[in-house]
Amino acid sequence: MNFVDRFKGWAKGITTFFRDIRGELRKVQWPGKKETIVYSILVAAFTCVVSLLIWLVDTVFSTLLSYIV
Protein backbone atom coordinates (compact mmCIF):
# COMPACT_ATOMS: atom_id res chain seq x y z
CA MET A 1 0.00 0.00 0.00
CA ASN A 2 1.64 3.21 -1.12
CA PHE A 3 1.41 6.68 0.34
CA VAL A 4 -1.31 7.93 -2.04
CA ASP A 5 -3.66 5.06 -1.20
CA ARG A 6 -3.09 5.54 2.53
CA PHE A 7 -3.75 9.28 2.20
CA LYS A 8 -6.99 8.64 0.27
CA GLY A 9 -8.18 6.23 2.95
CA TRP A 10 -7.30 8.72 5.68
CA ALA A 11 -9.05 11.59 3.87
CA LYS A 12 -12.17 9.46 3.33
CA GLY A 13 -12.22 8.58 7.04
CA ILE A 14 -11.98 12.23 8.05
CA THR A 15 -14.73 13.20 5.60
CA THR A 16 -17.00 10.46 6.93
CA PHE A 17 -16.29 11.55 10.50
CA PHE A 18 -17.32 15.15 9.87
CA ARG A 19 -20.37 14.08 7.85
CA ASP A 20 -21.48 11.94 10.81
CA ILE A 21 -20.95 14.85 13.21
CA ARG A 22 -23.10 17.07 11.03
CA GLY A 23 -25.85 14.46 10.96
CA GLU A 24 -25.80 14.07 14.74
CA LEU A 25 -25.92 17.82 15.29
CA ARG A 26 -29.09 17.98 13.19
CA LYS A 27 -30.74 15.57 15.64
CA VAL A 28 -30.01 17.78 18.66
CA GLN A 29 -32.94 19.68 20.08
CA TRP A 30 -31.38 23.04 20.91
CA PRO A 31 -32.82 25.09 23.80
CA GLY A 32 -34.68 28.28 23.03
CA LYS A 33 -33.68 31.77 24.06
CA LYS A 34 -35.81 31.75 27.21
CA GLU A 35 -34.45 28.37 28.37
CA THR A 36 -30.89 29.49 27.73
CA ILE A 37 -31.37 32.63 29.83
CA VAL A 38 -32.96 30.68 32.70
CA TYR A 39 -30.21 28.03 32.68
CA SER A 40 -27.51 30.71 32.56
CA ILE A 41 -29.02 32.47 35.58
CA LEU A 42 -29.23 29.16 37.46
CA VAL A 43 -25.59 28.36 36.70
CA ALA A 44 -24.47 31.83 37.81
CA ALA A 45 -26.50 31.59 41.05
CA PHE A 46 -25.21 28.09 41.83
CA THR A 47 -21.65 29.22 41.16
CA CYS A 48 -22.07 32.15 43.57
CA VAL A 49 -23.51 29.90 46.29
CA VAL A 50 -20.74 27.33 45.97
CA SER A 51 -18.10 30.09 45.92
CA LEU A 52 -19.52 31.56 49.13
CA LEU A 53 -19.51 28.15 50.80
CA ILE A 54 -15.90 27.53 49.82
CA TRP A 55 -14.94 31.01 51.07
CA LEU A 56 -16.72 30.34 54.37
CA VAL A 57 -15.00 26.99 54.89
CA ASP A 58 -11.63 28.50 53.96
CA THR A 59 -12.14 31.36 56.42
CA VAL A 60 -13.09 28.99 59.23
CA PHE A 61 -10.10 26.73 58.61
CA SER A 62 -7.74 29.69 58.30
CA THR A 63 -8.98 31.09 61.61
CA LEU A 64 -8.66 27.74 63.36
CA LEU A 65 -5.19 27.22 61.91
CA SER A 66 -4.07 30.68 63.07
CA TYR A 67 -5.05 29.76 66.65
CA ILE A 68 -3.11 26.49 66.45
CA VAL A 69 0.05 27.92 64.91
C-alpha positions in Angstrom: 0.0 0.0 0.0 1.6 3.2 -1.1 1.4 6.7 0.3 -1.3 7.9 -2.0 -3.7 5.1 -1.2 -3.1 5.5 2.5 -3.8 9.3 2.2 -7.0 8.6 0.3 -8.2 6.2 3.0 -7.3 8.7 5.7 -9.0 11.6 3.9 -12.2 9.5 3.3 -12.2 8.6 7.0 -12.0 12.2 8.0 -14.7 13.2 5.6 -17.0 10.5 6.9 -16.3 11.5 10.5 -17.3 15.2 9.9 -20.4 14.1 7.9 -21.5 11.9 10.8 -20.9 14.8 13.2 -23.1 17.1 11.0 -25.9 14.5 11.0 -25.8 14.1 14.7 -25.9 17.8 15.3 -29.1 18.0 13.2 -30.7 15.6 15.6 -30.0 17.8 18.7 -32.9 19.7 20.1 -31.4 23.0 20.9 -32.8 25.1 23.8 -34.7 28.3 23.0 -33.7 31.8 24.1 -35.8 31.8 27.2 -34.4 28.4 28.4 -30.9 29.5 27.7 -31.4 32.6 29.8 -33.0 30.7 32.7 -30.2 28.0 32.7 -27.5 30.7 32.6 -29.0 32.5 35.6 -29.2 29.2 37.5 -25.6 28.4 36.7 -24.5 31.8 37.8 -26.5 31.6 41.1 -25.2 28.1 41.8 -21.7 29.2 41.2 -22.1 32.1 43.6 -23.5 29.9 46.3 -20.7 27.3 46.0 -18.1 30.1 45.9 -19.5 31.6 49.1 -19.5 28.1 50.8 -15.9 27.5 49.8 -14.9 31.0 51.1 -16.7 30.3 54.4 -15.0 27.0 54.9 -11.6 28.5 54.0 -12.1 31.4 56.4 -13.1 29.0 59.2 -10.1 26.7 58.6 -7.7 29.7 58.3 -9.0 31.1 61.6 -8.7 27.7 63.4 -5.2 27.2 61.9 -4.1 30.7 63.1 -5.1 29.8 66.6 -3.1 26.5 66.5 0.1 27.9 64.9 
